[in-house]
Amino acid sequence: MAQKSTIYKVELSVSDMDRHYYETHKLTVAKHPSETDERMMIRLVAFALNAGEHLEMTKGISTDDEPDIWQKSLSGELELWVALGLPSEKIIRQSCGKAKAVRIYAYGGKPAEMWWEKVKNSTTRFDNLQVMNFVEEETKALGELANRAMRIQVNIQDEEVMVSVDDTIVYVTPQEWKRAQD
């Protein structure tokens, strides 16, 4: 019998001083049985870093042809494709062809660094691609914050991210490995 997703109720308050975006999002997050708490929390931080009125969580890990998060225009065009982890060169190429902007949030320490060394030369042609990396110690600390009903406050200023759940605060500083060309 297949395991079912675990449902998390999240109230995500985003204060992004860099983009002047201040909003609270009430999210129902389905955590796939193969998804770790760490990955789910990275997904929520990635959501906060890209938060906007039309940003949505997708089926993500349970489907190959969708990112973890996306934003579509009112006419259905893919404006933003947000992927987590270490996608293949083929997935990167396909997503850059489908969306106006693609953001990849890599994590996992040494394996992420090895992945980037392998794919970085083949990504230079994609002007709409941005690649960020989360430091392993920071993402592990994020994973420890996960619980089924969360009120998360995310403050973003000068590309520094402060994530607080209850009385615990974790600081995350995404490293930019590739900048998108405007």
Secondary structure, DSSP 8 states (H G I E B T S, - for coil): -----EEEEEEEEEEETTTTEEEEEEEEEEE-TT--HHHHHHHHHHHHHH--TTEEE-SGGG-SSS-SEEEE-TTS-EEEEEEES---HHHHHHHHHH-SEEEEEE-SSHHHHHHHHHHHHHHTT-TTEEEEE--HHHHHHHHTT--SEEEEEEEEETTEEEEEETTEEEEE--EEEE----
